[in-house]
Amino acid sequence: MGKIKAEFVVLEGNSVEITTKLNELLDTFQESGATIKDIKVNYTKEHGFDGFLVAYTIILEVPKEMELEA
């Protein structure tokens, strides 16, 4: 069993751009061997004409070999 870690991420763009960026980020974590345990939205604000700022907390379980790299 690995260590539980939290990553705080702020993404900016329209809903499609934010979803794409979040999915790319989650894929990167999973490809590195982490297991996504939970995703929470901490903050959302309209930004510009059709954009948003969204802050997420991503809870991960990181395997032991990944702990050494961090």
C-alpha positions in Angstrom: 0.0 0.0 0.0 1.3 3.5 -0.9 1.0 6.9 0.6 -2.1 9.1 0.4 -1.3 12.5 -1.1 -3.4 15.6 -2.1 -2.7 17.7 -5.2 -4.3 21.2 -5.5 -4.9 22.2 -9.1 -6.5 25.4 -10.6 -7.7 25.2 -14.2 -8.9 28.0 -16.5 -11.0 27.9 -19.6 -14.4 27.0 -20.9 -16.1 23.8 -19.7 -14.7 21.7 -22.5 -11.2 23.0 -22.0 -11.3 22.4 -18.3 -12.7 18.9 -18.7 -10.0 18.1 -21.3 -7.2 19.5 -19.0 -8.5 17.6 -16.0 -8.7 14.3 -17.9 -5.1 14.8 -19.2 -3.9 15.4 -15.7 -5.7 12.4 -14.3 -4.4 10.2 -17.1 -0.8 11.4 -16.3 -1.2 10.5 -12.6 -2.6 7.1 -13.5 0.1 6.4 -16.1 2.7 7.2 -13.3 1.1 4.4 -11.2 -1.0 6.5 -8.8 -4.6 5.6 -8.0 -7.2 8.4 -8.0 -9.2 8.2 -4.7 -11.3 11.3 -4.8 -11.7 14.6 -6.7 -13.3 17.6 -5.0 -14.2 21.0 -6.5 -13.0 23.7 -4.0 -13.8 26.8 -5.9 -15.5 27.9 -9.1 -15.7 31.4 -10.6 -16.8 32.9 -13.9 -13.8 34.3 -15.7 -14.0 36.4 -18.8 -16.8 36.1 -21.4 -17.3 32.4 -21.5 -14.6 31.0 -19.1 -14.2 29.7 -15.6 -11.6 29.2 -12.9 -12.0 25.9 -11.1 -9.9 24.8 -8.2 -9.7 21.0 -7.5 -8.2 18.9 -4.8 -7.2 15.5 -6.2 -6.6 12.7 -3.6 -4.1 10.1 -4.8 -2.6 6.9 -3.5 1.0 6.9 -4.6 2.9 3.6 -4.8 6.1 3.2 -2.8 8.4 3.4 -5.9 6.7 6.7 -6.9 7.3 8.1 -3.3 11.0 8.0 -3.9 10.7 10.1 -7.1 8.6 12.8 -5.4 
